[in-house]
Amino acid sequence: MCGAREETGKLPIRGIGQVKYIGFEADPRECERLQQNARPGFRFENAAIAGSASERTLYVTRDPACSSLLRPNAEIFARLLNGEHATEVVQEKKIQTISLDEVMSRLGVPNVDVLDLDTQGTELEILHGAAGLLSTSIVAIKVEVEFAPLYQDQALFGDVDEYLRKFGFALFDLSRSRYRRKNLPSAQLTRGQLLWGDALYLRDYRWFAERSELDHVFRLCLVAAHLGFHDYALEGMDLLLEGKIGTLSQEQEARIRESRKQYTTDLRNGARWVDVLLGFEAVGLIKPLKATGRIARQIGERLVKDKEMTQHNWVD
């Protein structure tokens, strides 16, 4: 993860026990805190990841989480509720940066499975400096993307998306973070403007099929399943069993068939409520149940969403 500040539970693959995590944090004090509280399997390195090795200016903001190698776009933040205060630059300091390819080589880590980027506008630059890793092992990427230039000269979502698709990645999910302008009292509701989100990309299986890299396909299936993309995980297993991605040994084929059988059984057991709904539908109760459920859901969602929409930003 590049931009590991306050990493506590956001890692999407934390539940996979054999994962080894490396977090990079440019703030030495925050990195020291992370190191002191690191769990088994986690390590943190004090490094500023960028597109290449060079001397850069780090713009330290009043809210440390908004600090960046790019200067905050004061014109935009001045129009947003609480925007000016959080992104006010309180210090400019020179730091040394390094590319992700280079730092991973120095650490002796040849392969990375999952990449998580949250660096306030420099994510595409980091991806450019990780072309070696992108060309080989990475199966999933979680990257913060912006839909408006919150930082000067930053790349936007379209730029990141175009670049990742060159390496066989496809967008699977996207959170949406909205901000309200300061000209409307917080007690009044507004839709707000979509400014940024976390985009989740998974590699297309065909990328590895062309290279007959079975090990990475196994890892992609595992990560897809863990993230809840069960159809995609099963698609990978089927491609393997059909011989469309390399050649399996007899032992590998047997294990994948056994895993697939257990996987689909677990999925069916976890979705038994669907059978209950089908039973209600058979006796003509599905319409009133749907109506009741829809009303209750709408009320609940409205209460939660309305409260969130009084804040300066919220995610939908």
C-alpha positions as CSV (number, residue, x, y, z in Angstrom):
1,M,0.0,0.0,0.0
2,C,1.3,3.4,-1.0
3,G,-0.1,6.0,1.5
4,A,-0.5,3.8,4.6
5,R,-1.5,6.5,7.1
6,E,-3.8,5.2,9.7
7,E,-4.0,1.8,8.1
8,T,-6.1,-0.2,10.6
9,G,-8.8,-2.2,8.8
10,K,-9.2,-0.9,5.2
11,L,-7.1,-3.6,3.5
12,P,-9.6,-5.5,1.3
13,I,-7.7,-8.8,1.6
14,R,-6.9,-8.7,5.3
15,G,-8.9,-11.9,5.9
16,I,-6.5,-14.1,3.8
17,G,-4.1,-15.4,6.5
18,Q,-1.1,-16.0,4.2
19,V,-1.0,-12.4,3.0
20,K,2.2,-10.4,3.7
21,Y,1.6,-6.7,3.7
22,I,4.0,-3.9,3.0
23,G,2.9,-0.3,3.6
24,F,4.8,2.8,2.5
25,E,4.3,6.1,4.4
26,A,6.1,9.4,3.6
27,D,5.6,10.9,7.1
28,P,8.3,9.5,9.3
29,R,6.4,10.0,12.6
30,E,3.3,8.3,11.2
31,C,5.4,5.5,9.8
32,E,7.1,4.9,13.2
33,R,3.6,4.7,14.8
34,L,2.5,2.2,12.3
35,Q,5.7,0.1,12.8
36,Q,5.1,0.1,16.6
37,N,1.5,-1.2,16.1
38,A,2.2,-3.5,13.2
39,R,0.4,-6.9,13.3
40,P,2.2,-10.1,12.4
41,G,2.8,-10.2,8.6
42,F,2.7,-6.4,8.4
43,R,5.7,-4.2,7.8
44,F,5.9,-0.5,7.1
45,E,8.6,1.5,5.3
46,N,9.3,5.2,5.5
47,A,9.4,6.1,1.8
48,A,7.7,8.5,-0.6
49,I,6.6,6.6,-3.6
50,A,6.4,8.5,-6.9
51,G,7.1,7.9,-10.6
52,S,10.8,7.9,-10.3
53,A,13.7,8.8,-7.9
54,S,14.1,12.5,-7.5
55,E,13.9,15.4,-5.0
56,R,10.3,16.7,-4.7
57,T,8.3,19.0,-2.5
58,L,5.9,17.5,-0.1
59,Y,3.0,19.9,0.7
60,V,2.0,19.2,4.3
61,T,-1.6,20.2,5.0
62,R,-3.4,21.0,8.2
63,D,-5.1,17.6,7.9
64,P,-2.1,15.3,7.4
65,A,-4.2,12.9,5.4
66,C,-4.5,15.6,2.6
67,S,-0.7,16.0,2.3
68,S,0.6,15.4,-1.2
69,L,3.5,15.8,-3.7
70,L,1.0,18.0,-5.5
71,R,-0.2,21.4,-4.2
72,P,-3.9,21.3,-3.2
73,N,-6.2,23.2,-5.7
74,A,-7.2,26.1,-3.5
75,E,-9.8,27.3,-6.0
76,I,-11.8,24.2,-5.7
77,F,-11.4,23.6,-2.0
78,A,-12.4,27.2,-1.3
79,R,-15.9,26.4,-2.6
80,L,-16.4,23.3,-0.4
81,L,-17.6,23.0,3.2
82,N,-14.5,22.6,5.4
83,G,-12.3,22.3,2.3
84,E,-10.0,25.3,2.9
85,H,-9.2,24.4,6.5
86,A,-8.3,20.7,5.9
87,T,-6.1,21.4,2.8
88,E,-4.3,24.5,4.0
89,V,-0.6,24.0,3.3
90,V,1.2,24.5,6.6
91,Q,4.7,23.3,5.5
92,E,6.6,22.7,2.3
93,K,9.6,20.3,2.7
94,K,12.0,18.7,0.3
95,I,12.0,14.9,0.3
96,Q,13.4,12.1,-1.8
97,T,11.1,9.9,-3.8
98,I,11.5,6.5,-5.3
99,S,9.5,4.4,-7.8
100,L,7.6,1.3,-6.7
101,D,9.5,-0.9,-9.0
102,E,12.8,0.3,-7.6
103,V,11.8,0.1,-3.9
104,M,10.4,-3.4,-4.2
105,S,13.6,-4.5,-5.9
106,R,15.6,-3.1,-3.1
107,L,13.4,-4.9,-0.6
108,G,13.9,-8.2,-2.5
109,V,10.2,-8.6,-3.3
110,P,9.9,-9.8,-6.9
111,N,6.1,-10.2,-7.0
112,V,3.2,-8.2,-5.7
113,D,-0.3,-9.6,-5.9
114,V,-2.5,-6.6,-4.8
115,L,-1.7,-2.9,-5.0
116,D,-3.5,-0.3,-2.9
117,L,-2.8,3.4,-3.7
118,D,-4.0,6.4,-1.7
119,T,-1.6,9.3,-2.3
120,Q,-3.8,12.3,-3.0
121,G,-3.5,12.7,-6.7
122,T,-0.2,11.0,-7.6
123,E,-1.6,7.5,-8.1
124,L,-1.1,7.5,-11.9
125,E,2.5,8.7,-11.5
126,I,3.1,5.8,-9.1
127,L,1.5,3.4,-11.6
128,H,3.9,4.6,-14.3
129,G,6.7,3.8,-11.9
130,A,5.3,0.4,-11.3
131,A,5.2,-0.7,-15.0
132,G,7.5,-3.7,-14.2
133,L,5.1,-5.1,-11.6
134,L,2.1,-4.3,-13.7
135,S,3.6,-6.3,-16.5
136,T,3.9,-9.4,-14.4
137,S,2.3,-10.4,-11.1
138,I,-0.3,-7.9,-9.9
139,V,-3.9,-9.4,-10.0
140,A,-5.9,-6.6,-8.2
141,I,-5.6,-2.9,-7.7
142,K,-7.5,-0.6,-5.4
143,V,-6.7,3.0,-6.3
144,E,-8.1,6.3,-5.2
145,V,-9.3,8.3,-8.2
146,E,-10.6,11.9,-8.6
147,F,-13.3,13.2,-10.9
148,A,-12.2,16.8,-10.5
149,P,-8.6,18.3,-10.1
150,L,-8.4,18.5,-6.3
151,Y,-4.7,18.9,-6.6
152,Q,-2.8,20.9,-9.2
153,D,-1.8,19.0,-12.4
154,Q,-3.2,15.7,-11.2
155,A,-4.5,12.9,-13.4
156,L,-8.2,12.1,-13.2
157,F,-10.2,8.9,-13.2
158,G,-10.2,8.6,-17.0
159,D,-6.4,8.8,-17.2
160,V,-6.0,6.1,-14.6
161,D,-8.6,3.9,-16.2
162,E,-7.1,4.2,-19.7
163,Y,-3.6,3.3,-18.4
164,L,-4.7,0.3,-16.4
165,R,-6.7,-1.2,-19.3
166,K,-3.4,-1.4,-21.2
167,F,-2.3,-4.0,-18.7
168,G,-5.5,-6.0,-18.9
169,F,-7.2,-4.6,-15.9
170,A,-11.0,-4.1,-15.8
171,L,-13.0,-1.9,-13.4
172,F,-15.1,-4.1,-11.0
173,D,-16.2,-1.6,-8.4
174,L,-16.2,2.1,-7.6
175,S,-17.2,4.0,-4.4
176,R,-18.4,7.5,-4.8
177,S,-17.5,10.3,-2.4
178,R,-19.6,13.5,-2.7
179,Y,-18.9,16.9,-1.3
180,R,-21.2,19.8,-0.6
181,R,-20.4,23.5,-1.2
182,K,-20.3,25.9,1.7
183,N,-23.0,28.2,0.4
184,L,-25.8,25.8,1.7
185,P,-26.4,25.4,5.5
186,S,-25.5,21.9,6.6
187,A,-29.0,21.3,7.9
188,Q,-30.3,21.4,4.3
189,L,-29.9,18.5,2.0
190,T,-28.2,18.4,-1.4
191,R,-26.8,15.7,-3.7
192,G,-23.4,17.2,-3.6
193,Q,-20.7,16.8,-6.3
194,L,-18.9,13.5,-7.0
195,L,-15.3,14.3,-6.5
196,W,-13.4,11.1,-5.8
197,G,-13.8,7.4,-5.1
198,D,-11.9,4.1,-4.6
199,A,-11.8,2.2,-7.8
200,L,-11.2,-1.6,-7.7
201,Y,-9.6,-3.3,-10.7
202,L,-9.1,-7.0,-11.3
203,R,-6.9,-8.4,-14.1
204,D,-8.6,-10.1,-17.0
205,Y,-7.8,-13.8,-17.0
206,R,-6.9,-13.6,-20.7
207,W,-3.8,-11.5,-19.7
208,F,-2.4,-14.5,-17.9
209,A,-3.7,-17.0,-20.5
210,E,-1.5,-15.4,-23.2
211,R,1.5,-16.0,-20.9
212,S,0.4,-19.4,-19.4
213,E,1.1,-18.1,-15.9
214,L,-1.0,-20.5,-13.8
215,D,0.2,-19.3,-10.4
216,H,-1.1,-15.8,-11.0
217,V,-4.5,-17.2,-12.1
218,F,-4.8,-19.2,-8.9
219,R,-4.1,-16.0,-6.9
220,L,-6.6,-14.0,-9.0
221,C,-9.3,-16.6,-8.3
222,L,-8.6,-16.4,-4.6
223,V,-8.6,-12.6,-4.4
224,A,-11.8,-12.4,-6.6
225,A,-13.6,-14.9,-4.3
226,H,-12.4,-13.1,-1.1
227,L,-13.7,-9.8,-2.5
228,G,-17.1,-11.3,-3.3
229,F,-16.8,-11.5,-7.0
230,H,-17.9,-15.1,-7.0
231,D,-18.9,-15.4,-10.6
232,Y,-15.5,-14.1,-11.7
233,A,-13.7,-16.5,-9.4
234,L,-15.7,-19.4,-10.8
235,E,-15.0,-18.2,-14.3
236,G,-11.3,-18.5,-13.6
237,M,-11.6,-22.0,-12.3
238,D,-13.6,-23.0,-15.3
239,L,-11.1,-21.6,-17.7
240,L,-8.4,-23.6,-15.9
241,L,-10.3,-26.8,-16.0
242,E,-11.1,-26.3,-19.7
243,G,-7.4,-26.0,-20.4
244,K,-7.8,-22.4,-21.8
245,I,-5.1,-21.1,-19.4
246,G,-2.1,-23.3,-19.6
247,T,-1.9,-27.0,-18.7
248,L,-2.7,-28.3,-15.3
249,S,-1.1,-31.3,-13.6
250,Q,-3.4,-34.1,-12.5
251,E,-3.0,-33.1,-8.9
252,Q,-3.8,-29.4,-9.7
253,E,-6.9,-30.4,-11.7
254,A,-8.2,-32.6,-8.9
255,R,-7.7,-29.9,-6.3
256,I,-9.4,-27.3,-8.4
257,R,-12.4,-29.5,-9.0
258,E,-12.6,-30.3,-5.3
259,S,-12.3,-26.6,-4.5
260,R,-14.9,-25.6,-7.0
261,K,-17.4,-28.2,-5.7
262,Q,-16.9,-27.0,-2.1
263,Y,-17.1,-23.3,-3.2
264,T,-20.4,-23.7,-5.0
265,T,-21.8,-25.6,-2.1
266,D,-20.8,-22.9,0.3
267,L,-22.4,-20.3,-2.0
268,R,-25.6,-22.2,-2.2
269,N,-25.7,-22.6,1.6
270,G,-25.1,-18.9,2.0
271,A,-28.0,-18.1,-0.3
272,R,-30.8,-20.3,1.2
273,W,-32.9,-17.2,1.8
274,V,-33.4,-17.1,-2.0
275,D,-35.3,-20.4,-1.7
276,V,-37.5,-19.0,1.0
277,L,-38.4,-16.0,-1.2
278,L,-39.2,-18.4,-4.1
279,G,-41.5,-20.3,-1.7
280,F,-43.3,-17.1,-0.8
281,E,-43.6,-16.3,-4.5
282,A,-45.2,-19.7,-5.2
283,V,-48.0,-19.0,-2.8
284,G,-48.6,-15.5,-4.0
285,L,-47.0,-13.6,-1.0
286,I,-44.0,-12.2,-2.8
287,K,-45.7,-8.9,-3.8
288,P,-46.8,-7.8,-0.3
289,L,-43.4,-9.0,1.1
290,K,-41.5,-6.9,-1.5
291,A,-43.7,-3.9,-0.9
292,T,-43.2,-4.1,2.9
293,G,-39.5,-4.7,2.6
294,R,-39.1,-1.9,0.1
295,I,-40.8,0.6,2.4
296,A,-38.8,-0.4,5.4
297,R,-35.6,-0.3,3.4
298,Q,-36.3,3.1,2.0
299,I,-37.1,4.6,5.4
300,G,-34.0,3.1,6.9
301,E,-31.8,4.3,4.0
302,R,-33.4,7.7,4.0
303,L,-32.7,8.2,7.7
304,V,-29.1,7.2,7.3
305,K,-28.5,9.1,4.0
306,D,-30.1,12.3,5.2
307,K,-27.9,12.4,8.2
308,E,-24.8,11.8,6.1
309,M,-25.8,14.5,3.6
310,T,-25.7,17.1,6.4
311,Q,-21.9,16.5,6.6
312,H,-19.3,18.1,4.3
313,N,-18.8,14.8,2.4
314,W,-20.3,11.4,2.3
315,V,-20.0,8.1,0.3
316,D,-22.8,6.4,-1.7
